[in-house]
Amino acid sequence: MNLLLKLMLIIHITAGFLALLVGIVPMVSKKGGRLHKLTGQVFYWCMAAVCLTAVYLVFFKPSTLFLLFIAILSFYFCFSGRRILRLKKAQNRLTQTDQLAAYGALGASLVMFGLGVQAVVGWFSTGSLSTFGILYFFFAGLLFTNALYDVRLFHNPEKARYGKMEWFFGHISRMCGSYIATLTAFAVVNTRYLPDHHFMIDIAAWVLPGVIGGILIGRTIRYYMQKFNPDQAKTVAV
């Protein structure tokens, strides 16, 4: 392993671990406070480092291709979650930068879908289908639906899901989604080192962060919607 590859690997691991530690703070600290903003910035740049180093590492270790797309998914959520704060001011709109990022995410989701199809085709010829082959479809759908929503929001801002509070709820759901995806990748990579490794542990590592995190995001959004608009909160699922 050459020096640059070692350096990239160290940066990737360190940034990912730091993101997991720091990412908790903005969730529990006062929204809009100094601590919230500072730790949110640290989390953002850690995720950027994770994504950039993942692009480099995949050329030397093709088996990390799936984790590269998870890194792309995580960073896109983080990127769009940060950019959507611009909508807090009525005079601001999403820019071409946001549009290009959304189209890039759409392209990445289609590649993921294609890799899933490739895995299924290979299943018919080899008789075996890896877990990654199935998960490509799930994460491709997740990235595609969110990126497509952003493209539509760019062209029709009046159709925002949360109206004038899109900046607030969009920020919460995207940043938390980024953290969940990062936690999922961390769990999947590290559970294999457990002494009594079992395939059910792999399934738990893939499923539990998303399920538990999704429930918590839903409850958080419901809490704030009830705080801002009690009538509207009644229509939001827990």
C-alpha positions as CSV (number, residue, x, y, z in Angstrom):
1,M,0.0,0.0,0.0
2,N,1.6,3.3,-1.1
3,L,1.8,6.3,1.1
4,L,-0.9,8.3,-0.6
5,L,-3.4,5.4,-0.3
6,K,-2.6,5.0,3.4
7,L,-3.1,8.7,3.9
8,M,-6.5,8.6,2.1
9,L,-7.5,5.6,4.2
10,I,-6.6,7.3,7.4
11,I,-8.5,10.5,6.5
12,H,-11.5,8.4,5.4
13,I,-11.6,6.4,8.7
14,T,-10.9,9.4,10.9
15,A,-13.4,11.7,9.2
16,G,-16.1,9.0,9.3
17,F,-15.5,8.3,13.0
18,L,-15.5,12.0,13.8
19,A,-18.7,12.5,11.9
20,L,-20.4,9.8,14.0
21,L,-19.2,11.4,17.2
22,V,-19.9,15.1,16.3
23,G,-23.1,14.4,14.4
24,I,-25.0,13.7,17.6
25,V,-24.4,17.1,19.0
26,P,-26.5,19.2,16.4
27,M,-29.4,16.8,16.9
28,V,-29.6,17.4,20.7
29,S,-28.3,21.0,21.0
30,K,-30.4,24.1,20.7
31,K,-31.5,24.6,17.0
32,G,-29.7,27.6,15.5
33,G,-27.4,28.0,18.5
34,R,-23.7,28.5,18.3
35,L,-22.9,24.9,19.3
36,H,-25.5,23.6,16.8
37,K,-23.9,25.6,13.9
38,L,-20.3,24.8,14.8
39,T,-20.8,21.0,15.2
40,G,-23.0,21.0,12.1
41,Q,-20.1,22.6,10.1
42,V,-17.7,20.0,11.4
43,F,-20.1,17.2,10.5
44,Y,-20.5,18.6,7.0
45,W,-16.8,18.8,6.2
46,C,-16.2,15.4,7.7
47,M,-18.8,14.0,5.3
48,A,-17.2,15.8,2.4
49,A,-13.9,14.2,3.3
50,V,-15.5,10.8,3.6
51,C,-17.1,11.1,0.2
52,L,-13.9,12.4,-1.6
53,T,-11.6,9.8,-0.1
54,A,-14.2,7.1,-0.9
55,V,-13.9,8.1,-4.6
56,Y,-10.1,7.7,-4.5
57,L,-10.2,4.4,-2.5
58,V,-12.6,2.6,-4.8
59,F,-10.0,2.7,-7.6
60,F,-7.6,0.6,-5.5
61,K,-10.2,-1.6,-3.8
62,P,-13.2,-2.2,-6.2
63,S,-15.0,-4.2,-3.5
64,T,-15.7,-0.9,-1.7
65,L,-17.9,0.3,-4.6
66,F,-21.1,-0.2,-2.7
67,L,-19.7,1.9,0.2
68,L,-18.7,4.6,-2.2
69,F,-22.4,5.0,-3.2
70,I,-23.4,5.0,0.4
71,A,-20.9,7.8,0.9
72,I,-22.4,9.7,-2.1
73,L,-25.9,9.2,-0.6
74,S,-24.7,10.4,2.8
75,F,-23.0,13.5,1.5
76,Y,-25.8,14.4,-0.9
77,F,-28.2,14.4,2.1
78,C,-25.7,16.5,4.1
79,F,-25.1,18.9,1.2
80,S,-28.8,19.4,0.3
81,G,-29.7,19.6,4.0
82,R,-27.2,22.5,4.4
83,R,-28.1,24.2,1.2
84,I,-31.9,24.2,1.9
85,L,-31.3,26.6,4.8
86,R,-31.1,29.3,2.2
87,L,-34.9,29.1,1.9
88,K,-35.2,30.5,5.4
89,K,-35.2,33.9,3.7
90,A,-38.1,34.4,1.4
91,Q,-36.0,36.2,-1.2
92,N,-33.6,33.3,-1.6
93,R,-34.1,30.4,-4.0
94,L,-32.2,27.2,-4.8
95,T,-29.5,27.9,-7.3
96,Q,-28.0,26.1,-10.3
97,T,-25.5,24.5,-7.9
98,D,-28.4,22.8,-6.1
99,Q,-29.8,21.7,-9.4
100,L,-26.5,20.3,-10.7
101,A,-26.1,18.4,-7.4
102,A,-29.6,17.0,-7.7
103,Y,-29.0,15.8,-11.3
104,G,-25.7,14.3,-10.2
105,A,-27.5,12.4,-7.4
106,L,-30.1,11.2,-9.9
107,G,-27.3,9.9,-12.1
108,A,-25.7,8.1,-9.2
109,S,-29.0,6.5,-8.2
110,L,-29.4,5.2,-11.8
111,V,-25.9,3.7,-11.7
112,M,-26.8,2.0,-8.4
113,F,-30.0,0.7,-9.9
114,G,-28.0,-0.7,-12.9
115,L,-25.6,-2.4,-10.5
116,G,-28.6,-4.0,-8.8
117,V,-29.9,-5.3,-12.1
118,Q,-26.4,-6.6,-13.0
119,A,-26.4,-8.5,-9.7
120,V,-29.9,-10.0,-10.4
121,V,-28.8,-11.1,-13.9
122,G,-25.7,-12.7,-12.4
123,W,-27.9,-14.5,-10.0
124,F,-29.5,-16.4,-12.9
125,S,-26.2,-17.5,-14.2
126,T,-24.3,-18.3,-11.0
127,G,-27.2,-19.1,-8.7
128,S,-26.1,-16.8,-6.0
129,L,-27.2,-13.2,-5.2
130,S,-25.2,-11.1,-2.8
131,T,-26.8,-8.9,-0.1
132,F,-25.3,-5.9,-1.9
133,G,-27.3,-6.8,-5.0
134,I,-30.5,-6.3,-3.2
135,L,-29.5,-3.3,-1.2
136,Y,-28.5,-1.4,-4.4
137,F,-32.2,-1.2,-5.3
138,F,-33.1,0.1,-1.9
139,F,-30.5,2.8,-1.6
140,A,-30.9,3.7,-5.3
141,G,-34.6,4.3,-4.7
142,L,-33.9,6.4,-1.6
143,L,-31.4,8.6,-3.4
144,F,-33.5,8.8,-6.6
145,T,-36.7,9.9,-4.8
146,N,-35.0,12.6,-2.8
147,A,-33.0,13.9,-5.7
148,L,-36.1,14.0,-7.9
149,Y,-38.0,15.9,-5.2
150,D,-35.1,18.5,-5.2
151,V,-35.3,18.8,-9.0
152,R,-39.0,19.4,-8.8
153,L,-38.6,21.8,-6.0
154,F,-36.1,23.8,-8.1
155,H,-38.6,24.2,-10.9
156,N,-41.7,24.5,-8.7
157,P,-40.8,26.0,-5.2
158,E,-44.4,26.5,-4.4
159,K,-44.9,22.7,-4.3
160,A,-42.6,22.4,-1.3
161,R,-43.8,19.6,1.1
162,Y,-43.6,21.8,4.2
163,G,-44.4,25.1,2.6
164,K,-42.6,28.1,4.1
165,M,-41.0,25.8,6.7
166,E,-39.3,23.6,4.0
167,W,-35.9,25.0,5.1
168,F,-36.5,23.8,8.7
169,F,-38.0,20.4,8.2
170,G,-35.9,19.7,5.1
171,H,-32.8,20.5,7.0
172,I,-33.7,18.1,9.8
173,S,-34.7,15.2,7.6
174,R,-31.7,15.5,5.3
175,M,-29.0,16.0,8.0
176,C,-30.4,13.2,10.1
177,G,-30.7,11.0,7.0
178,S,-27.0,11.6,6.3
179,Y,-26.1,10.6,9.8
180,I,-28.2,7.4,9.6
181,A,-26.6,6.4,6.3
182,T,-23.1,7.0,7.8
183,L,-24.0,5.0,10.9
184,T,-25.3,2.2,8.7
185,A,-22.0,2.0,6.7
186,F,-20.0,2.1,9.9
187,A,-22.0,-0.8,11.4
188,V,-21.8,-2.9,8.3
189,V,-18.1,-2.5,8.0
190,N,-17.3,-3.2,11.6
191,T,-19.8,-6.0,12.6
192,R,-17.9,-8.4,10.5
193,Y,-15.1,-8.3,13.1
194,L,-17.4,-9.6,15.8
195,P,-16.2,-13.0,17.2
196,D,-19.7,-14.7,16.7
197,H,-20.5,-13.1,13.4
198,H,-23.8,-14.3,11.9
199,F,-25.8,-13.2,8.8
200,M,-28.6,-11.9,11.1
201,I,-26.1,-9.4,12.5
202,D,-25.5,-8.1,9.0
203,I,-29.2,-7.8,8.4
204,A,-29.5,-5.9,11.7
205,A,-26.6,-3.6,10.8
206,W,-28.3,-2.7,7.5
207,V,-31.9,-2.4,8.7
208,L,-31.9,-1.2,12.3
209,P,-30.2,2.2,11.9
210,G,-32.7,3.2,9.1
211,V,-35.8,1.8,10.9
212,I,-35.0,3.4,14.3
213,G,-33.6,6.6,12.7
214,G,-36.7,6.9,10.5
215,I,-39.0,6.6,13.4
216,L,-37.1,9.3,15.4
217,I,-37.0,11.6,12.4
218,G,-40.8,11.2,12.0
219,R,-41.4,11.9,15.7
220,T,-39.1,14.9,15.6
221,I,-40.9,16.4,12.6
222,R,-44.2,15.8,14.2
223,Y,-43.1,17.4,17.4
224,Y,-42.0,20.6,15.6
225,M,-45.0,20.7,13.3
226,Q,-47.3,20.5,16.3
227,K,-45.3,23.2,17.9
228,F,-45.6,25.5,14.9
229,N,-49.0,24.4,13.6
230,P,-51.0,21.9,15.7
231,D,-53.7,21.4,13.0
232,Q,-51.2,20.5,10.3
233,A,-49.4,18.1,12.7
234,K,-52.5,15.8,12.8
235,T,-51.8,14.9,9.1
236,V,-48.2,13.9,9.7
237,A,-47.5,10.2,10.3
238,V,-45.5,9.3,13.4
